[in-house]
Amino acid sequence: MSRIALNLRKFGHRVTLCNTRNTLCNTRNTLCNTRNTLYNTRLASSSTKEEGHSYGKETHFGFETVSEEEKAKKVHGVFENVASKYDVMNDLMSGGIHRVWKDCFMSRLRPTPNTKLLDVAGGTGDIVFRFIRHAGQAEGSAGAGVVSDHTEEPSPYPYDITVCDISESMLEVGQSRADKLGHQGIRWVCGDAQNLPFDDDQFDCYTIAFGIRNVVDVETALDEAYRVLKPGGRFMCLEFSQVKNPAVRWAYDQYSFNIIPPLGQVIAGDWKSYQYLVESIRTFPDQETFKEMIEEAGFRNVSYENLTFGVTAIHSGFKI
Ligand SMILES: C[S@@+](CC[C@H](N)C(=O)[O-])C[C@H]1O[C@@H](n2cnc3c(N)ncnc32)[C@H](O)[C@@H]1O
């Protein structure tokens, strides 16, 4: 009798736990919907803006032709949806190679602790955490959050780093990673690459990794990058690019279209966002075209380097 009562009590606890979990899940969904509504309202008012980008033309969302407003909303929705699974999906999809690409990107930049960085479309912070590591190594220091031996007071944050991203959810994941790593001095700013909320001539370096192909108007984003960089400042972009070798391209296409969206479904419960990812890579300009676009924005000494047969490329240019 008492065992039955015990089991009933356990069952009751399990039901309560389950209900709490469902409530949490619903709250998260409501938050996400509220954010999307807020974003859509912001977007509607931005179509009349003088500065930045005014929406109106047609563009691509993956292989779909959509209006620019629609693309902006859809891209925002994609990253609001995938934020919590973004890092694990990156590792799974690329077999961890995205880490090598990002390390390579940082080693080309060779930052020092004095480099004032703006990382646009910075998402969950992958680039800025690497920046801190590389800048720390350049100085021979252990990096940020160091506790002084004598006073036991944390030393002032030694880096000037700003992350700007359009998705609040991606920024939240980045911020909580930063807290865990002890990097409390990073500025996390919600903003659009096409209309950066910063004054002219502010930064030594502008980085954007796997972000620019999601932006509706790439030319406007490049103009903005030029505007916020100090004279002499450097623009650096890491982005998926075009594979020229036909055999490698065939294998890469098979993998991309047949593995990535199903993986997105299984891990993140989201096929469409990952279908968009592989399609958006194919519609982004090739290495030479993108180089010309960077030059048209005013950058000089523009160059690029292919990584992994051109699956990704690093573009670099200077404001001189
Ligand atoms: C593929 S993630 C890259 C995140 C990070 N840079 C990395 O390498 O892991 C693309 C990011 O671009 C952001 N994004 C998309 N459109 C944007 C825009 N117009 N302005 C700023 N960020 C944007 C998304 O919110 C998302 O965080």
The ligand as a Gaussian input file, in Angstrom:
#p B3LYP/6-31G(d) Opt

LIG

0 1
 C       26.412000      32.343000     -39.360000
 S       26.307000      33.467000     -38.003000
 C       28.010000      33.868000     -37.722000
 C       28.300000      34.129000     -36.273000
 C       29.786000      34.289000     -35.926000
 N       30.381000      35.420000     -36.613000
 C       30.572000      33.040000     -36.220000
 O       31.464000      33.108000     -37.064000
 O       30.307000      32.016000     -35.612000
 C       25.697000      34.900000     -38.823000
 C       25.345000      36.028000     -37.869000
 O       25.011000      37.166000     -38.668000
 C       24.018000      37.898000     -37.975000
 N       23.399000      38.831000     -38.927000
 C       22.615000      38.538000     -39.984000
 N       22.251000      39.662000     -40.635000
 C       22.832000      40.691000     -39.951000
 C       22.843000      42.105000     -40.129000
 N       22.170000      42.697000     -41.126000
 N       23.539000      42.857000     -39.259000
 C       24.227000      42.279000     -38.228000
 N       24.244000      40.951000     -38.005000
 C       23.568000      40.157000     -38.866000
 C       23.110000      36.805000     -37.448000
 O       22.262000      37.246000     -36.432000
 C       24.140000      35.774000     -36.983000
 O       24.489000      35.946000     -35.640000

